[in-house]
Amino acid sequence: MIRVNENYLKLKASYLFSDIAKRVSEFEKKNPDKEIIRLGIGDVTLPLPPACIVAFHKAVDDMASEKTFRGYGPEQGYDFLREKIAEFDYRSRGTTISADEIFVSDGAKCDTGNIQELFADEIVIAVPDPVYPVYVDTNVMAGRTGENRDDRYQGLVYLDSTESNGFVPDLPGEKVDLIYLCFPNNPTGAIATKEDLAKWVRYARDNRALILYDAAYESFIRDDSIPRTIYEIDGADEVALEFRSFSKTAGFTGTRCAFTVVPKKCRVYTEKGEEVPLHQLWLRRQTTKFNGVSYPVQRAAEAVYSDEGRKQVRELGDYYLENAANIRNGMSTIGFSCSGGVNSPYIWINGGRDSWAFFDMLLEKACVVCTPGSGFGKCGQGYVRISAFNSHENVERALDRIAKAIK
Ligand code: PLP
């Protein structure tokens, strides 16, 4: 008898975004003449930067000639891309991360989901609440939690991110081994200062814990006093991995390219307390289970770091940040308490009622789709997330409609 991995049966019945899609499609069926503006799911709307397109085309041409054709590439990524990442994302910020500590992949979702394979079953895991669901669900699938009761999985330590701590969680009251952090945060849009991150790095060092730092939205940081990478904190390279993505940075959500930094100094421990370098384990995992990212895609990603590419990527981010500022201002003006939306593409809005009730109201009265905060965890109840990934025109129209609906 082929038996199921029963951990999958513990997963909450449906995925947030399929619930949203269902409600939106029912609304569309009932109201075929109404035009919906989507500010829900965090997908980008602008095309790839022109520098990436040129490099992409050229790399496709390379594949047409025997001299320049590439077959299987290195699973960790081509050196041409890893070198650029190390130079522009890390050395330029005064950190010592080197190219061979960078693992190019097809997504921060896959990497943040797969990394848990390297850790023992019995570890204590801390996740933020609200949370990017991948951190939780992949640990549920792996059997590191009990059942879901009252919207929380037994066995996980939840780090409440609320208005009272500015959506930057406090250190846990109990000892944890693995800590997921995400800044700029999805869904709250919160930012961590150097002091905030230093506190977590100190905790991890004191407790031989590991931080999984998801910096998928790093490119939206404009304030230079905010750390762009956790490695700006002294000692973080011994206790933290960092996940980055070209998805939101450069419009690669459909093209697929990301990377994970696994510093050589990072250690995990056997039951007896012997040290094992994490870099070696991730290399082993990736070379066994992953084929690498296609050559043309890595060339397109490399172009992000060219002179024109850097300028175009910045403009891309600025475009969405202008939306974010307008959404935050617009929603505040009509009386909602908002956070995020500065150095971040997400605005976290206290709707003053049940998250789904607010979602339904916006859909029915304004034909605007947002994301109910409760879908990201218990602490998200009462909030909705509005995303800045849309055109200026649509954001303006959406805000106009919401203002009218609220009156
Ligand atoms: N991490 C966070 C916090 C995200 O919000 C997302 C995408 O929405 C990802 C990772 C996934 O990024 P990628 O497209 O590289 O898989």
Residues whose N, C-alpha, C, O or C-beta is under 5 A from the ligand:
A	BS01	PLP	G42 D106 G107 A108 K109 C110 Y132 C182 N186 D214 A216 S245 S247 C257 A258
